[in-house]
Amino acid sequence: MSGPAARRPGPLLLGVRHHGPGSARAVRAALDAVRPAAVLIEGPPEGEALLASAADPGMRPPVALLAHASDDPGRAVFWPLAAFSPEWVAIRWAQEQDVPVPVRFIDLPAAHTLAAETGPDPDESDSVRLDPLAALAGTAGYDDPERWWEDVVEHRGPGETDPLGAFEALGEAMGALCEAYGDGGHARDRVREAYMRQRMRAARREFGDAYAVVCGAWHVPALAARTTAAADKALLTGLPKVKVETAWVPWTHRRLARAGGYGAGITSPGWYAHLFAAPDRPVERWLAEVAGLLRAEDRQVSPAHVIEAVRLAGTLAAMRGRPLPGLTETLEAVRAVMCDGSDVPLALIEDRLVVGDVLGEVPDGAPAVPLQRDLTRRQRSLRLKAEARERELELDLRRDSDAAKSVLLHRLRLLGIGWGAPTASRGSTGTFRETWRLCWELELSVRVAEAGIWGTTVPAAATAKAESDAAGAAGIGEVTALAERCLLAGLSDALPAVLRALADRAALDTDVARLAQALPALARALRYGDVRGTDASALATVAGGLAERICVALPPACAAGLDAEAAAELRGHVDAVHGAIGLLDGEGLRERWAAVLRALAGRDRVPGPIRGRAARLLLDEGRLPADETARLMGLALSPAASPSDAAGWIEGFAADGTLLVHDERLLALIDTWLVGVPEQAFTDVLPLLRRTFGAYEPGVKRSLGELVRRGRSPKPAPGGAPEGFAPALDPTRADAVLPVLGLLLSGPPP
């Protein structure tokens, strides 16, 4: 060693605060002054194989070392590193020297850390963990550890000539805390520090004392203590161990924040990144960024506002005896000068600039699980960038590139990698439109590692996962939903296994409710498969057989003495099956279903809600003449029918009140029945009627109210049609809409 620290015996111990820009600057200054022969850093030794990637120009922090158990990728641990992390600065310093300096990670191996994650440490279960910074801040008379750290470390000016003075002072302070509080509730640290000392002994044999150690300041007294190799070895003997794999993954400033649950987190990563990167006048530069953000949000902020905010921040710092304005003074100045005292724009500043959503980048050549490499390649091919901020993505499935993006997102969802979530499309309800809400959460890196057990590429992994899910599905509904997801994801190779599982369960399942739940997903897949360019024809046989079984089993099931709740549930299934059969090809199947609806509408043993709904569906399809509809309603509302059953029939039939506005006979029948309901019975059926009529659109309710108030139905037009309607369909006028439909359903404009 050379420089100021050469006169001090032993290795150079640089105790730091993780993710502290002041510590990071001090570490670089100390390394420049001492120029050690090796740098030892608090981190997992398994990560040393990844260090070469840190020098790649494509590596942009914040990033994290990910270590996970080879047989259980869900058991994982991260070591985040930001540009202002002292550990990252030490790594880059060593790599930037003319003769690169060896870097060693000396913390307890991840193999032991992950093995210990299976249960709590009994030594720590009842202990209160000491916060060293809070203890030191309290001793110095500060009630805020962040403020104390800023004043003591972050605001050290360029006049500080001794690059090692702060480290020596902090080490002495931590030593005093250790004497007063022992391990401070950090019982596991004894094992970690024993391993660190072993690695230091190995470095001493290789480099003498010409090496530096960059670690958390709390560990400095333990690493400087004189212990025997035998005592340290005894602490490490018998530790559990698992096989691990490591990789670099992108990280974000938001996940460095303590509010995100990160134990070593900081409150203001965006602010710290600015302090570290700003070459000079950090407050002035940051307030200029604040002004730019507020202007982008259409707030009136001028250069005069910036100047006044700088002055106010400096005045507040002077009044409080601080060497420089800190984040507290700066935010107070922003609130007063730029936000007119409002906390609303200030919350935006705290979210965007104080914390921030900066997402790091990992180069393609960095070690990663094979599935992650394939996913990264596909993301770049499709120009689908992973971003930490939530955003919406509109897709037109008629375009090849958008269809490919949709397929990728659906495949990832099937693998449990929820990068995107489908949401309602804006401005179009066509089947060729999709809207996704995208947000790359850092947990997804672990999900990718977990999904790696299914394959090395996204298509292969999704196919294997779908086949496994089909084999383990508990019911027919799960398999049909899986079949639909396979079609959305373009997994034609997985369909045979899914369809076999579907056919097996459909053959054995006798519950008509479960069969009815399964059919809509199959019908959607068959109807819209061609929009996504997938072959859904293999589902036709299964869907047709399922529909036939429903047609046979539904009438007996509806006449089996259902209570009100079961009848309401089955009525919902009737609606779903009706919509699904309308999407399936085959006129014979539709005729068969119409016969089922006629049977349901005419059977007295079928509950009122189902009979009424069956009649309404037939009427809407043009399969039930108006006279027959009036007859069925008259029977359902006759004095012989119980009021509750009649009210249920109205609920099923009149779910949409528009029909009553335009059909005087049906409205008159309901009106007559309602007037004749006995007082006691009316009280019983009132909640059901209120639910039915309360669901109508406001315009429909107003029209019905006017008709009833005037005591008459809509005036019939010539030919017997309701007012505003012709006696019959006009084919010429109806055909006029076809050219417009052709334009809407054609491909996108070139």
Secondary structure by P-SEA (a helix, b strand, c coil): cccccccccccbbbbbccccaaaaaaaaaaaaaccccbbbcccccccccccccccccccccccccccccccccccccccccccccaaaaaaaaaaacccccbbbbccccaaaaaaaccccccccccbbbbcaaaaaaaaaccccaaaaaaaccccccccccccaaaaaaaaaaaaaaaaacccccccaaaaaaaaaaaaaaaaaaaccccbbbbccccccccccbbbbaaaaaaaacccbbbbbbbbbbbbcccccccccccccccccaaaaaaaaacccaaaaaaaaaaaaaaaaacccccaaaaaaaaaaaaaaaaaaccccccaaaaaaaaaaccccccaaaaaaaaacccccbbbbbbcccccccaaaaaaaaaaaaaccccccccbbbbbccccaaaaaaaaaaaaaaaacccccccccccccccccbbbbbbbbccaaaaaaaaaccccccaaaaaaaaaaaaaaacccaaaaaaaaaaaaaaccccaaaaaaaaaaaaaaacccaaaaaaacaaaaaaaacccccccccccaaaaaaaaaaaaaacccccccccccaaaaaaaaaaaaaaaaaaaacccaaaaaaaaaaaaaaaccccccaaaaaaaaaaaaaaccccaaaaaaaaaaaacccccaaaaaaaaaacccccccccccaaaaaaaaaaaaaccaaaaaaaaaaaaaaaaaccaaaaaaaaaaaaaccccccccccccccccccccccccccaaaaaaaaaccccc
